[in-house]
Amino acid sequence: MTEEEEPQYSKPLGSHFPSRMTRRSVLVSPFLLLAIMAGSYRSLTSGAADQNRSCTRCDRHFSCNCSHSSFPRVPSVPASARSLDLSCNNITMVTDDDLADLKLLTALNLRANGLASIQPSALDSLWNLEDLDLSDNQLTAVNQRWFRTLGALQRLNLLNNPYSCLGSPVFQDLVRLRTLAFGGPALEELRRGELWGVNQLDELAVHANNLTRYESGALANIWPLSHVTLKLRGPFLANPAVASALLADVSYPDTHLTLEDLHLIGNRSVQPLAEAARRRIRQVMFRNVYMTDEAVVNILVVMSGVPLTYFAFDDVTLNGGGKWKRAGWTEHRSMDEFFARNIVVVDVFIFVSLSDMMFLLKYPRKVSVINSQVFVMPCQTSRLLVSLQYLDLSDNLLTDLTLAESLCDGGVTLQGLRVLNVSGNALKSLSTISRLVASHSKLTHLDVSRNGYSYMPPRCRWPPSLRHLNISGAKLTAATSCLPPSLQVLDLSHNDLHTFSLPLPVLTELHLSGNKLLRLPAGSFFPQLLILSLQSNALSLFSASELRSFRRLESLRAAHNRFVCSCDFVAFLQSGLAGGGAVRLTDEEDAYTCDSPLSLQGEPVARVRLAVATCHGVLLVSLCCGLALLLGTLACVLLWRLNAFWYLRMTWAWLRAKRGSRRRRKLRGDPACEALLSYDAFVSYSERDASWVENLLVPELEEPSDAHQEAHQEAHQEAHQDAHQDAHQDAHQDARQDTRHAAVQPLTLCLHKRDFLPGRWIMDNIVSAMERSRRTVFVLSESFIQSDWCRYELDFSHFWLLDGADGGGDAAILILLEPLSKDDVPRRFCRLRRLMSSTTYLEWPQDEERRPGFWSSLRDALRRDEHQ
């Protein structure tokens, strides 16, 4: 070790590299801070991402719609999901864990996500999957391992992905597969064995506009095929052999063949159809095709003698002048239906009549020319349709005048016609259409919907065979007897009808949706009605009795109305939605919503729960009233037993008399007002004790005789002689002076019979008497206790005298006319009972010798204020 190295080990690290460590710490700290912030940001964003990756838009059928939500990965959904739509998101990869919990899933849609990678085990848990859509993505290869556990899969869509071939057999584990769609702009070759294991498809779609190589037999083992859709624009134009080989493998007599995106100009572009003709194909449709009249002729030539029953053109641009003569020799007697929709004729003004197509027009029984800007079908052409039974000219430019030309003005043309559809035109007169079809004795179905009818005449002439009539989507404001009584099905939906009350005895279906009906039509007009549609009207409610008026009604559709959710209606409708009624409500449950009351607006009727008080108000009020009456009766009995009524009466009377209490107390406290006291005592007694009061009490106190006075004095002398010798002499002398004074001056008593003012309320008389008297004398007896008015007077003593400012006890004098204990006094007179227990009262002596002493004591009690 060198000398320069020793200090490096002996010195502390911090002291040896101070400047370098400082610089490093300065440099490292910002990086650490940034790292911490980045980690925090990642944790926050990952938490937000976890929240944003959930999808809960699932209905009661466990169908989850998570489309158009910009999910970058498969979101988390409830494990109970049966159907999951993830179309039109930004999901570029499906990992092994994304769908692991969705074991009950039966349908999965991953269309249009830019999906480029699916891990081999990503779909392993989807054992119940029946429908899988992976179309319009960026899958460059199809992996057989995706489908190894999907034994229940029935429908698979792999269209428009950038794979150029299928490669090794990828569908061998899909034993139940019935619908398969694959291919796209990048598909270039199909080799034998790539579809090994696919044997029993019902529908096959192959998009191979740029197909360059096809091994014969690549699709030959797929049988039976009920519907095949092929896009072979490139092979038809540049490589007819490839197109012919492919058509030879998928064409069977019962296969419905649809050819799309073709450009048919001359004879060469049509030649691949010869293989289909050799396989005796019966149904051919051309969709999204540009063709010339020459190509049409070549197709007819190629198909000549083939038992072709269905010949259709959809979204076709036709160029040429309509030169059909070269195909006049062809034979197409098997032609049953000709269908044309969305046909655009480039040179319509040079396009000649179809009269040269007599060889073809005389065979079809069904002809449809829809949305092709047809403004007239000449009567001459109509006469060529000798086998016609079904004619559809909907969504064209027909008017009443041109329709008259097409139907030969009601002549004998088209006598075999059974169904006529002229909906979506410019017709305005129901009288005209009824006149034009009146001669068609076999016509059973007539559709004149979506026209400009605003008036229904009172009478119309219809063929007696007419059973189905559709006048929906017009502007009718009233229905009249113009409607034929032979109708079995009538559709007047989406008009402006307010009522409908026409007798139609054989009607079985009536459609009145989208009108302004306020109530159900009367069922008596439709004795045979089975189906009734009243959606989107102005119905507020309907009842079971209204439905019972329809004797045979089985199905009702009345959703999207302005229902008033009353108790009866909610109970009735919930029972109907649950299948409890004779009439089935075939709408979705959630389509029946409340419009009022406001608190329930928009709420599905099936989920409404009304309060008992709302639904059974009368019953609830009756029960409450009965309960209240019972409780009131019990309360009254209880209050009566507890003397509560007495307390109430006394409280009311006492409050009325309360105003005079202060004045009385003031008068008692003011010596100058002593003159306002008119009586020495107010006597309260029972009517049965009136003889004692009038014959004994009043004479003794108000009219004392000399004998009474002498007896009175003697009684007092005897009383004082019996007093204790050690009593104070001064008090004795005062008592003798008081006795002499009382004997000299008579007392003034207030008696109700004598002194109450007539015509005055008795309560006021009682209160006034008590206020104007120094004392109140109660003559107590059994009769007194039982007397109502005595009890009132005693009650007022309870409230007034016993609660007075002066103590109460001195103002009341109790005389027991007969033996009476405190237990005989009602308990409500608690203070009186207490007064009898604590205060001396006077008892009327039965012995006459003791009566002078009684009178003397009574006089002393009444004169006590004067003595003081």
Stockholm file with secondary structure:
# STOCKHOLM 1.0

chainA/1-868         MTEEEEPQYSKPLGSHFPSRMTRRSVLVSPFLLLAIMAGSYRSLTSGAADQNRSCTRCDRHFSCNCSHSSFPRVPSVPASARSLDLSCNNITMVTDDDLADLKLLTALNLRANGLASIQPSALDSLWNLEDLDLSDNQLTAVNQRWFRTLGALQRLNLLNNPYSCLGSPVFQDLVRLRTLAFGGPALEELRRGELWGVNQLDELAVHANNLTRYESGALANIWPLSHVTLKLRGPFLANPAVASALLADVSYPDTHLTLEDLHLIGNRSVQPLAEAARRRIRQVMFRNVYMTDEAVVNILVVMSGVPLTYFAFDDVTLNGGGKWKRAGWTEHRSMDEFFARNIVVVDVFIFVSLSDMMFLLKYPRKVSVINSQVFVMPCQTSRLLVSLQYLDLSDNLLTDLTLAESLCDGGVTLQGLRVLNVSGNALKSLSTISRLVASHSKLTHLDVSRNGYSYMPPRCRWPPSLRHLNISGAKLTAATSCLPPSLQVLDLSHNDLHTFSLPLPVLTELHLSGNKLLRLPAGSFFPQLLILSLQSNALSLFSASELRSFRRLESLRAAHNRFVCSCDFVAFLQSGLAGGGAVRLTDEEDAYTCDSPLSLQGEPVARVRLAVATCHGVLLVSLCCGLALLLGTLACVLLWRLNAFWYLRMTWAWLRAKRGSRRRRKLRGDPACEALLSYDAFVSYSERDASWVENLLVPELEEPSDAHQEAHQEAHQEAHQDAHQDAHQDAHQDARQDTRHAAVQPLTLCLHKRDFLPGRWIMDNIVSAMERSRRTVFVLSESFIQSDWCRYELDFSHFWLLDGADGGGDAAILILLEPLSKDDVPRRFCRLRRLMSSTTYLEWPQDEERRPGFWSSLRDALRRDEHQ
#=GR chainA/1-868 SS CCTTTHHHHHSCHHHHSHHHHHHHHHHHHHHHHHHHHHHHHHHHHHHHHHHHTBCCCBCTTSEEECCSSCCSSCCBCCTTCSEEECCSSCCCEECTTTTTTCTTCCEEECCSSCCCEECTTTTTTCTTCCEEECCSSCCCSCCGGGGTTCTTCCEEEEESCSCSCCCSCCCTTCTTCCEEEEECTTCCEECTTTTTTCCCCSEEEEECTTCCEECTTTTTTCCCCSEEEEECHHHHHHCHHHHHHHHHHHCCTTCEEEEESCEECSSGGGTTHHHHHHTTCCEEEEEEEEEEHHHHHHHHHHTTTSCCCEEEEEEEEEESCCCCGGGTTCCCTTCCEEEEEEEEETTGGGCCCGGGGHHHHTSCSEEEEESSCCCCCCHHHHHHCTTCCEEECCSSCCCHHHHHHHTGGGSSTTTTCCEEECTTSCCCCHHHHHHHHTTCTTCCEEECCSSCCCCCCSCCCCCTTCCEEECTTSCCCCCCTTSCTTCSEEECCSSCCSCCCCCCTTCCEEECTTSCCSSCCCGGGCTTCCEEECTTSCCCCCCHHHHHTSTTCCEEECCSSCEECCHHHHHHHHHHHTTCSSSEECSCGGGCBEEESGGGTTCBGGGCCCCHHHHSHHHHHHHHHHHHHHHHHHHHHHHHHTTHHHHHHHHHHHHHHHHHHHHHHHHHHCGGGGGGCCEEEEEECCGGGHHHIIIIIHHHHHSCCHHHHHHHHHHHHHHHHTSCTTSCHHHHHHHHHHHHHHHHSCCCEECHHHHSCTTSCHHHHHHHHHHTEEEEEEEESHHHHHCHHHHHHHHHIIIIITTSTTCSGGGEEEEESSCCCGGGSCTTCHHHHHHHHHSCCEECCSSGGGHHHHHHHHHHHHTHHHHC
#=GC SS_cons         CCTTTHHHHHSCHHHHSHHHHHHHHHHHHHHHHHHHHHHHHHHHHHHHHHHHTBCCCBCTTSEEECCSSCCSSCCBCCTTCSEEECCSSCCCEECTTTTTTCTTCCEEECCSSCCCEECTTTTTTCTTCCEEECCSSCCCSCCGGGGTTCTTCCEEEEESCSCSCCCSCCCTTCTTCCEEEEECTTCCEECTTTTTTCCCCSEEEEECTTCCEECTTTTTTCCCCSEEEEECHHHHHHCHHHHHHHHHHHCCTTCEEEEESCEECSSGGGTTHHHHHHTTCCEEEEEEEEEEHHHHHHHHHHTTTSCCCEEEEEEEEEESCCCCGGGTTCCCTTCCEEEEEEEEETTGGGCCCGGGGHHHHTSCSEEEEESSCCCCCCHHHHHHCTTCCEEECCSSCCCHHHHHHHTGGGSSTTTTCCEEECTTSCCCCHHHHHHHHTTCTTCCEEECCSSCCCCCCSCCCCCTTCCEEECTTSCCCCCCTTSCTTCSEEECCSSCCSCCCCCCTTCCEEECTTSCCSSCCCGGGCTTCCEEECTTSCCCCCCHHHHHTSTTCCEEECCSSCEECCHHHHHHHHHHHTTCSSSEECSCGGGCBEEESGGGTTCBGGGCCCCHHHHSHHHHHHHHHHHHHHHHHHHHHHHHHTTHHHHHHHHHHHHHHHHHHHHHHHHHHCGGGGGGCCEEEEEECCGGGHHHIIIIIHHHHHSCCHHHHHHHHHHHHHHHHTSCTTSCHHHHHHHHHHHHHHHHSCCCEECHHHHSCTTSCHHHHHHHHHHTEEEEEEEESHHHHHCHHHHHHHHHIIIIITTSTTCSGGGEEEEESSCCCGGGSCTTCHHHHHHHHHSCCEECCSSGGGHHHHHHHHHHHHTHHHHC
//
